[in-house]
Amino acid sequence: MREPSRSPRWRTLLAVATALVCTAGGVTGIPSAAAAADPVTTLAASAGCGKAPTLTSGARTIQSGGRTRNFILRVPDGYDSNRQYRLIFGFHWNGGTANDVDSGGTSGYPWSYYGLRALSGNSAIFVAPQGLNNGWANSGGADLVFVDDMIRQIEAGLCVDTTQRFAGGFSYGGGMSYALACARPTVFRAVAVYAGGQLSGCSGGTEPIAYIGLHGLRDPVLNISQGRSLRDRFVRNNGCTPQNPPEPAQGSLTHTVTTYSGCRAGYPVVWAAYDAGHTPGPVDGSAGDFEPGERSWTRPVVWNFFAQFQTGGPDPQPTTFRLRSESAGRCLDVNGASSASGSPMIVWDCHSNANQQFSQNGQELRVLGKCLDVPGNTAGTRVQISDCTASAGQRWNLNGNGTISNAQNGLCLDVSGAGTANGTAVVVWSCHTAANQRWSRA
């Protein structure tokens, strides 16, 4: 699948929308954003807060997964190191580039980052990553790791509100945003998927995240049924009341925005259907798919969806959790509650002590101030804790089937010999999804 060149006739900005607008046939339901220029106040400051910035706007490179990767960074005008900013990623489409997203194409600044930059009022840091071969295949999770690495670098050098990370993208970029919703639901606050499909995988995909999907009724590249399927995963995850939301009639050249009811507090799902084809910037009343982006209603709809969230996150999932083995009925435990590097992992009766309390930082699983680590690539290697180094042996994928696989070797967290007794060793082993490799949060 390759999409047509995205060089639509984006014209000069006439007015910056500051409130949600839905035209004929539209259903409103997204809370209006607070004034974008208001400072963000939060306790979730990144390491770069209060320090002289080490990053500036422009094209940048980073080493990720043994490769040189590229992205474009936009630091707000008048950047203040004591102000904690939103962090917004914009992913390009198949055959597109980071520069297309950053520049806004022929529309320029008004359509930069799908029009969000112009509406942000300098309240956000924007990132346009470049996909390998101008796409987001995410082979072996490489693009997820790329995002982790960018976040780590950006937040070390700039002041970010770590509870206010967002991602959005069109088509293949929508697929990548969806992959982040599946695999990084505790890292990102919300995602926007414009005319997307499941193109970049869905590792995990069992936890809630705020989600807005936008899709054209007449999309000839990725049928709207694919967008509905992506949406429905998070309708389920977020505990929303299932429904068939209204959509405009074909030929109406209008759009309809529906906010689902019954969703868990802080985890809304919004669906925006429009009578157009494969485009992130439909314009009501126009039959074309390449209208000037600054005229599109998607800009204020997505901006208001992102900007409704306040610092501190939703009615939260626990910041720490235990991991219970399905087969043993016992919890992953640091043997002897030792915080020394090299301390081995076992299963033990579940309790509330710190040596069973894990937190997630990207793909890292942390306990007692250390990272869950596997010091080799051989099946049967004991799992341990070690100082956090961001190495591949400390990166874990929490999969939708309940397994936890290691990014370095692809082996799964396993209760050795399917044992059930207190003190049974935890190792990595070839993934087979039996009960001694399935874990749940407890």
C-alpha positions in Angstrom: 0.0 0.0 0.0 1.4 3.4 -1.0 -0.6 6.5 -0.7 -0.7 9.5 -3.1 1.7 12.4 -2.5 0.4 14.6 0.3 1.0 18.0 -1.3 -2.6 19.3 -1.2 -3.4 23.0 -1.8 -3.0 24.1 1.8 -3.7 27.8 1.8 -3.0 30.6 4.2 -4.5 30.4 7.7 -7.7 32.6 7.9 -8.5 32.0 11.6 -7.3 29.8 14.4 -10.2 27.8 15.8 -10.2 27.7 19.5 -13.4 25.8 20.2 -14.9 22.5 19.0 -16.9 23.0 15.8 -19.2 20.4 14.3 -21.3 21.4 11.3 -24.6 20.0 10.0 -25.0 16.4 11.0 -22.3 16.7 13.6 -22.6 15.6 17.2 -20.6 17.5 19.8 -19.3 15.9 22.9 -15.6 16.8 23.4 -15.0 19.2 26.3 -13.7 22.5 25.2 -10.0 23.0 25.8 -8.7 25.3 28.4 -6.9 28.4 27.0 -3.9 26.9 25.2 -1.5 29.6 26.4 -2.1 28.9 30.1 0.9 27.4 31.8 0.8 23.7 32.6 1.2 23.0 36.3 2.1 19.5 37.4 4.2 17.4 39.7 5.2 15.2 36.8 8.3 17.1 35.7 10.9 15.5 33.4 14.6 15.5 34.2 15.1 18.5 31.9 13.0 20.8 34.0 14.7 23.7 35.7 17.9 23.2 33.6 19.3 25.0 30.6 17.9 23.2 27.5 20.2 20.8 25.7 18.0 20.5 22.6 16.8 23.0 20.1 14.4 23.0 17.2 15.4 21.3 14.0 16.4 17.9 12.5 18.1 15.5 14.9 19.6 12.0 14.8 19.6 9.4 17.5 21.0 5.9 17.9 18.2 3.3 18.4 18.4 -0.4 18.1 21.8 -0.2 16.5 20.6 2.1 13.8 20.8 5.9 13.2 17.3 7.2 13.3 16.0 10.7 12.5 13.4 13.1 13.8 12.4 16.7 13.7 11.9 18.6 17.0 9.9 21.8 17.5 10.5 23.6 20.8 7.9 26.3 21.6 8.7 30.0 21.1 9.7 31.5 24.4 10.6 28.1 25.9 10.7 28.3 29.7 12.7 25.5 31.4 10.5 25.9 34.5 7.3 25.3 32.6 6.3 21.7 31.9 5.1 21.2 28.3 2.9 18.7 26.5 4.8 16.4 24.2 3.1 15.6 20.9 4.3 13.1 18.3 3.1 13.4 14.7 3.6 10.3 12.5 3.8 10.5 8.7 1.9 8.4 6.2 3.2 5.7 3.9 5.7 7.3 1.5 5.6 10.6 3.5 8.3 12.1 5.6 8.9 13.8 8.9 9.4 17.0 7.0 5.9 16.7 5.5 4.4 16.5 9.0 6.6 19.3 10.4 6.3 21.7 7.5 2.6 21.3 6.9 3.2 20.8 3.2 1.9 23.6 0.9 -0.3 24.9 3.7 2.7 25.5 5.8 2.5 26.3 9.5 -1.4 26.2 9.7 -1.2 22.4 8.9 2.0 21.6 10.7 1.5 18.5 12.8 -2.0 18.0 11.3 -2.8 21.5 12.3 -2.2 21.1 16.1 0.9 23.2 16.3 -0.9 26.4 15.3 -3.6 25.7 17.9 -1.2 24.8 20.7 -0.4 28.4 21.7 3.2 27.3 22.4 2.0 24.9 25.1 3.6 21.8 23.5 6.8 20.4 22.2 6.3 18.6 18.9 8.2 15.7 17.4 8.0 14.4 13.8 9.8 11.0 13.6 11.0 9.6 10.3 10.0 6.0 9.5 12.4 3.5 8.0 11.7 3.3 4.2 9.2 6.1 4.8 6.9 3.7 6.7 6.1 2.2 10.1 6.5 -1.5 9.7 7.7 -1.7 13.4 9.5 -4.9 12.7 10.4 -6.6 16.0 9.1 -3.6 17.8 11.9 -1.4 16.4 9.7 1.7 16.0 8.4 1.4 19.5 11.9 1.3 20.8 12.7 4.4 18.6 9.8 6.2 20.3 11.1 5.2 23.8 14.6 6.5 22.9 13.3 9.8 21.6 11.2 10.3 24.8 14.3 9.5 26.9 16.5 12.0 25.0 13.8 14.8 24.8 12.8 14.6 28.5 16.4 14.6 29.6 17.0 17.9 27.7 13.7 19.7 27.9 11.0 20.2 30.4 8.0 17.9 29.8 4.9 17.1 31.7 5.3 13.3 31.7 1.6 12.8 32.1 0.9 14.7 29.0 2.3 12.7 26.1 0.3 12.4 22.9 0.6 10.7 19.5 -1.3 11.1 16.2 -0.8 10.1 12.6 -2.5 9.5 9.3 -2.8 6.1 7.6 0.5 4.3 8.2 1.1 6.9 10.9 -2.3 6.1 12.3 -1.2 2.5 12.5 1.9 3.5 14.4 -0.2 5.6 16.8 -2.5 2.6 17.3 0.6 0.5 18.0 1.6 2.9 20.7 -1.9 2.8 22.2 -1.6 -1.0 22.4 2.0 -1.2 23.7 2.5 2.1 25.6 -0.8 2.9 27.2 0.8 4.0 30.5 3.4 6.2 28.6 0.9 8.1 26.4 -2.1 9.9 27.7 -4.1 9.8 24.4 -3.7 9.0 20.7 -5.5 10.2 17.5 -5.7 7.7 14.6 -6.6 9.4 11.3 -7.8 6.9 8.7 -5.6 4.1 10.2 -5.4 0.3 10.2 -3.6 -2.3 12.2 -0.4 -1.8 10.1 2.3 -1.6 12.8 1.2 -4.3 15.1 -0.6 -4.3 18.5 1.7 -5.7 21.2 -0.4 -5.8 24.4 -3.6 -4.0 23.5 -5.4 -4.9 26.7 -5.2 -1.7 28.7 -7.1 1.5 28.5 -5.9 4.8 26.9 -7.9 7.8 25.7 -8.6 7.3 22.0 -10.0 9.3 19.1 -10.5 7.7 15.7 -11.3 9.6 12.5 -12.1 7.8 9.3 -13.7 8.5 5.9 -16.8 6.6 4.7 -15.4 6.4 1.2 -11.8 5.5 2.1 -10.5 3.4 -0.8 -7.1 2.7 0.8 -8.1 1.5 4.3 -11.8 0.7 4.5 -13.7 2.4 7.4 -14.4 -1.0 8.8 -10.7 -1.2 9.8 -11.0 2.1 11.7 -14.1 0.8 13.5 -12.3 -2.3 14.5 -9.4 -0.3 16.0 -11.8 1.9 17.8 -13.8 -1.0 19.3 -10.7 -2.5 21.0 -10.5 0.6 23.1 -14.3 0.8 23.6 -13.8 -2.5 25.3 -10.6 -1.7 27.1 -12.0 1.6 28.4 -15.2 0.1 29.7 -17.4 2.2 27.4 -21.0 1.3 26.5 -20.9 -0.5 23.1 -22.9 1.2 20.4 -23.0 1.8 16.6 -22.3 5.5 16.6 -24.1 7.6 14.0 -22.3 8.3 10.8 -23.2 10.8 8.0 -24.9 9.6 4.9 -22.8 9.2 1.8 -23.2 12.2 -0.4 -23.9 14.5 2.6 -20.3 15.8 2.6 -20.5 16.3 6.3 -19.0 14.7 9.4 -20.3 13.3 12.7 -18.4 13.2 16.0 -19.6 10.9 18.8 -18.3 10.6 22.3 -19.0 7.2 23.8 -20.8 7.0 27.1 -20.0 4.8 30.1 -16.2 5.0 29.7 -14.0 4.7 32.7 -13.2 8.1 34.1 -10.3 9.7 32.3 -10.4 7.2 29.4 -12.8 8.6 26.8 -13.3 7.2 23.3 -14.4 9.5 20.4 -15.3 8.5 16.9 -15.4 11.0 14.0 -16.8 9.7 10.7 -16.8 11.8 7.6 -18.2 11.6 4.1 -14.8 11.7 2.3 -12.0 9.4 1.2 -8.5 8.7 2.5 -7.5 12.0 4.0 -6.6 13.5 7.5 -8.1 16.9 6.5 -11.6 16.6 5.2 -13.6 19.8 4.6 -17.4 19.7 4.9 -19.1 20.5 1.7 -16.1 19.4 -0.4 -16.0 16.2 -2.4 -12.2 16.3 -2.7 -9.7 14.7 -0.4 -6.9 17.3 -0.8 -8.5 20.4 0.5 -6.4 23.0 2.5 -5.8 21.4 5.9 -6.3 24.7 7.7 -10.0 24.6 6.7 -10.5 21.1 8.1 -12.7 20.6 11.2 -10.2 17.8 12.3 -7.8 20.4 13.7 -10.0 21.7 16.5 -11.6 18.3 17.2 -8.3 16.6 17.8 -6.7 19.6 19.6 -9.7 19.8 22.0 -9.5 16.1 22.6 -5.9 16.3 23.6 -6.2 19.6 25.5 -9.1 18.4 27.7 -6.7 16.3 29.8 -5.2 17.9 32.8 -2.0 17.0 34.5 -1.7 14.0 36.8 -3.4 11.6 34.5 -6.9 9.9 34.6 -8.5 8.1 37.5 -5.4 6.1 37.5 -4.4 2.5 37.2 -2.2 1.8 40.2 1.3 3.2 39.7 2.7 0.0 41.1 1.4 -3.5 40.6 2.2 -7.2 41.3 2.6 -9.8 38.6 0.8 -13.1 39.5 1.7 -16.4 37.8 -1.4 -18.1 36.4 0.0 -21.5 37.0 1.5 -21.1 40.5 -1.0 -18.5 41.8 2.0 -16.7 43.4 3.6 -13.4 42.6 6.9 -12.4 41.0 9.2 -11.7 43.8 12.8 -10.5 44.4 14.4 -13.3 46.4 15.1 -12.2 50.0 13.9 -8.6 49.2 17.5 -7.8 48.3 18.1 -4.7 46.2 21.6 -5.8 45.2 22.2 -6.2 41.4 22.0 -9.8 40.5 19.3 -10.7 43.0 17.3 -13.5 41.4 13.5 -13.6 40.8 11.3 -16.3 42.2 7.5 -16.8 42.8 6.2 -16.3 46.4 2.9 -15.9 48.1 1.5 -12.5 47.0 2.0 -9.7 49.6 2.2 -5.9 49.6 6.0 -5.6 50.3 8.2 -3.6 48.1 10.0 -6.6 46.5 6.7 -7.5 44.7 5.8 -3.9 43.7 6.6 -3.2 40.1 6.3 -0.1 38.0 6.5 0.4 34.3 8.7 2.9 32.5 8.4 2.4 28.8 9.4 -1.2 28.4 11.3 -1.4 31.7 9.8 -3.2 34.7 11.2 -1.7 37.8 11.3 -3.0 41.4 13.4 -1.9 44.4 14.9 0.8 42.3 16.3 -1.7 39.8 15.2 -3.1 36.4 14.0 -6.6 35.7 16.9 -8.0 33.6 18.0 -11.2 31.8 21.8 -11.5 31.5 21.9 -13.7 28.4 20.1 -15.2 25.4 19.9 -18.8 26.5 16.6 -20.5 27.4 16.7 -21.3 31.1 18.7 -18.2 32.1 17.6 -16.9 35.6 15.9 -13.6 35.6 17.3 -11.0 38.0 17.3 -7.3 38.9 20.1 -5.0 37.9 20.9 -1.3 37.7 18.8 0.3 34.9 20.9 0.8 31.8 18.2 0.9 29.0 19.8 -2.2 27.5 17.7 -4.6 25.4 17.9 -7.2 28.1 15.9 -4.9 30.3 13.1 -4.3 27.9 9.9 -6.4 28.1 6.8 -6.7 26.0 3.6 -7.3 28.0 1.6 -9.2 25.4 -2.1 -9.6 24.9 -2.0 -13.3 25.6 -0.6 -12.7 29.1 3.0 -13.6 28.3 5.9 -11.2 29.0 8.6 -11.5 26.4 12.2 -10.1 26.5 13.1 -7.6 23.7 16.7 -8.9 23.5 16.1 -12.6 23.0 12.4 -13.0 22.4 12.1 -15.5 25.2 9.3 -15.4 27.7 9.2 -15.0 31.5 8.6 -18.5 32.8 8.1 -20.2 36.1 10.8 -22.9 35.9 9.5 -26.4 35.4 5.9 -25.2 35.9 6.6 -25.3 39.6 4.1 -24.0 42.1 6.0 -23.9 45.4 7.3 -20.8 47.1 10.8 -20.1 45.9 10.5 -21.6 42.5 12.9 -19.9 40.1 11.8 -17.6 37.3 13.7 -17.9 34.1 13.3 -17.1 30.4 12.2 -19.8 28.0 10.9 -20.3 24.5 7.5 -18.8 24.4 4.7 -21.4 24.4 1.8 -19.5 26.2 1.2 -22.3 28.8 0.0 -21.2 32.2 3.5 -21.0 33.7 4.2 -18.2 31.1 1.0 -16.3 31.7 1.0 -13.4 34.1 -1.7 -10.9 35.3 -1.5 -7.7 37.2 -2.6 -8.2 40.8 
